[in-house]
């Protein structure tokens, strides 16, 4: 590749130099010049600080995870499937407040069941509540 230098003669550089210099360009500046500043702001927006909680049990975070086990029926020996665990974590302390294991997948029913376990008292007399 060649580029005209100040003295009127061509300046030589390699393709790898060009690609290395292109990688040094800021991604926000490149997207702003190609697609406009609004697109660049949407693509490169940043989150500052996250959720602010000031006390325990103010906010729960819920996660659904497909377990890496297969449950087998003890009577027939047939596989029943892979269960999903729904975990409720307190955002302030990181304490696991409740969980629910089911074959229902993700959705409202396992979420509400896990929240029910998270909200109920954790003492012995409520352990077998129906």
C-alpha positions as CSV (number, residue, x, y, z in Angstrom):
1,X,0.0,0.0,0.0
2,X,1.2,3.5,-0.7
3,X,0.3,6.9,0.7
4,X,1.6,10.3,-0.6
5,X,4.0,11.8,1.8
6,X,4.8,15.5,2.2
7,X,7.8,15.5,0.0
8,X,5.8,14.2,-3.0
9,X,7.0,10.6,-2.9
10,X,4.9,7.6,-1.8
11,X,5.2,6.4,1.8
12,X,5.1,2.6,2.1
13,X,3.4,0.7,4.8
14,X,2.0,-2.8,5.2
15,X,-1.5,-4.1,5.5
16,X,-0.8,-5.4,9.1
17,X,0.2,-1.8,10.1
18,X,-3.1,-0.5,8.6
19,X,-5.1,-3.1,10.5
20,X,-3.3,-2.5,13.7
21,X,-3.9,1.3,13.4
22,X,-7.6,0.6,12.6
23,X,-7.9,-1.4,15.9
24,X,-6.6,1.6,17.8
25,X,-9.6,3.8,16.8
26,X,-12.2,4.2,19.6
27,X,-15.3,2.1,18.9
28,X,-17.6,4.9,20.0
29,X,-16.0,7.3,17.6
30,X,-16.1,4.8,14.7
31,X,-19.8,4.1,15.2
32,X,-20.6,7.8,15.7
33,X,-18.9,8.6,12.3
34,X,-20.5,5.6,10.5
35,X,-24.0,5.5,11.9
36,X,-24.5,8.7,13.8
37,X,-24.2,9.8,17.4
38,X,-27.6,8.5,18.5
39,X,-26.7,5.0,17.4
40,X,-23.3,5.2,19.1
41,X,-24.8,6.4,22.4
42,X,-27.3,3.5,22.4
43,X,-24.7,0.9,21.5
44,X,-22.0,2.1,23.9
45,X,-24.1,3.2,26.9
46,X,-22.8,2.4,30.3
47,X,-24.5,1.4,33.5
48,X,-23.3,3.3,36.5
49,X,-23.5,1.7,39.9
50,X,-26.4,-0.7,39.4
51,X,-29.2,-1.1,41.9
52,X,-28.9,0.8,45.1
53,X,-30.4,-0.9,48.1
54,X,-30.1,0.4,51.7
55,X,-31.4,-2.5,53.8
56,X,-32.1,-6.2,53.9
57,X,-35.2,-7.6,52.1
58,X,-35.6,-4.4,50.1
59,X,-35.0,-6.1,46.8
60,X,-34.8,-9.7,45.7
61,X,-33.0,-11.0,42.6
62,X,-34.3,-14.2,41.0
63,X,-32.4,-16.6,38.8
64,X,-33.6,-19.7,37.0
65,X,-31.0,-22.4,36.2
66,X,-31.4,-25.6,34.4
67,X,-29.6,-28.2,36.6
68,X,-27.0,-30.5,35.0
69,X,-28.6,-33.7,36.4
70,X,-31.2,-36.1,35.0
71,X,-33.8,-37.4,37.5
72,X,-34.7,-41.0,37.0
73,X,-37.9,-42.6,38.3
74,X,-37.1,-45.2,41.0
75,X,-40.1,-47.4,40.1
76,X,-39.8,-47.6,36.3
77,X,-36.2,-46.5,35.7
78,X,-37.2,-44.0,33.1
79,X,-35.6,-40.6,33.0
80,X,-38.0,-37.9,34.1
81,X,-35.9,-35.0,32.8
82,X,-33.7,-32.1,34.0
83,X,-35.1,-30.0,36.8
84,X,-34.9,-26.2,37.0
85,X,-33.9,-24.5,40.2
86,X,-35.2,-21.0,40.9
87,X,-33.2,-19.2,43.5
88,X,-34.2,-16.0,45.3
89,X,-31.2,-13.9,46.6
90,X,-31.3,-10.7,48.7
91,X,-29.7,-7.9,46.8
92,X,-28.3,-6.2,49.9
93,X,-26.7,-9.1,51.7
94,X,-26.4,-11.7,49.0
95,X,-28.2,-14.2,51.3
96,X,-30.1,-17.0,49.6
97,X,-33.7,-16.4,50.9
98,X,-35.4,-19.2,49.1
99,X,-35.3,-21.7,46.3
100,X,-37.7,-24.0,44.4
101,X,-36.8,-27.0,42.3
102,X,-39.3,-28.1,39.6
103,X,-39.8,-29.5,36.2
104,X,-41.9,-26.6,35.1
105,X,-39.1,-24.6,33.6
106,X,-39.0,-20.8,33.9
107,X,-42.1,-18.7,34.4
108,X,-44.6,-17.3,36.9
109,X,-45.4,-20.5,38.9
110,X,-41.8,-21.4,39.9
111,X,-41.1,-17.7,40.5
112,X,-44.0,-17.3,42.9
113,X,-43.3,-20.6,44.6
114,X,-39.7,-19.5,45.3
115,X,-40.9,-16.1,46.5
116,X,-43.3,-17.8,48.8
117,X,-40.4,-19.8,50.3
118,X,-38.3,-16.7,50.6
119,X,-41.0,-14.6,52.4
120,X,-42.2,-17.3,54.9
121,X,-40.4,-17.4,58.3
122,X,-37.5,-19.8,58.5
123,X,-38.2,-21.3,62.0
124,X,-39.1,-24.9,62.7
125,X,-42.8,-24.5,63.3
126,X,-43.4,-23.2,59.8
127,X,-41.2,-25.9,58.1
128,X,-44.0,-28.2,57.2
129,X,-46.7,-25.6,56.3
130,X,-49.1,-26.6,53.6
